[in-house]
């Protein structure tokens, strides 16, 4: 059972060994991209390097199909036609998966797939993602990857692939636009090599970690005509670029000191804001 307001730090209620609910704060990141954009490959790398549990919606659906349940049979029929599984079915599978895993960071791959997914997830879980990683890849490149991966998947044939592209364009892109309006989209060019794409992704996931670290500051002091103003500006240019909509992490201070005055440690040249 999940409850609470829509927050970026979420409270997930899971069953303890004694059957009593206990609160668990979790962080959720959605990973969206067209079929063949590399979601699974990149999620495995993210999970390994940043400690997330990778939950693939597609894999959860296939597991349900393989279970032989009535729900699994329904999911199989829908996926065979390249259509989207009902939102409540998908969200409940995600809930069950998160409840059964001892981690507080989840990477949800291939979700949401439409605006109904978004509304159902928010209504049932009272949660929203920390951010949404969008793997933007040209359609011809995605098609080439899908036809060459040869994993034996029933939905990796040309007719179903093109249906899936159509569904993505018509259904998933509006969900991307919804999160973009909330400032939660982190877009990556997924048409590049696997390593190049992951370098871009690492910068996104490392950003929050670096912002939480205490600043390592140095006092810059110099005499008249030493060009410390110019050098300070050059030093500032080497620091991380401010995120749009946020105050810069650093700013430069400069003084004209009276004769015999000395800069003090409470007057940093480079100050963390």
Buried (B, 14 or more C-beta within 10 A) or exposed (E): EBEBEEEEEBBBEBEEEEEEEEEBEBBBBBBBBBBBBBBBBBBBBBBEEBEBBBBBBBBBBBBBBEEEEEBBEBBBEBBEEBEBBBBBBBBBBBBEBBBEEEEBBBBBBBBBBBBBBBBBBBEBBBBBBBBBBBBBBEBEBBBEBBEEEEEEEEBBEEEBBBBBBEBBEEBBBEBBEBBBEEEBBBBBEBBBEEEEBBEBBBEBBEBEEEEEEEEEEEEBBEEEEEEBEEEBEEBEEEEEEEEEEEEEBBEBEEEEEEEEEEBEEEEBBBEEE
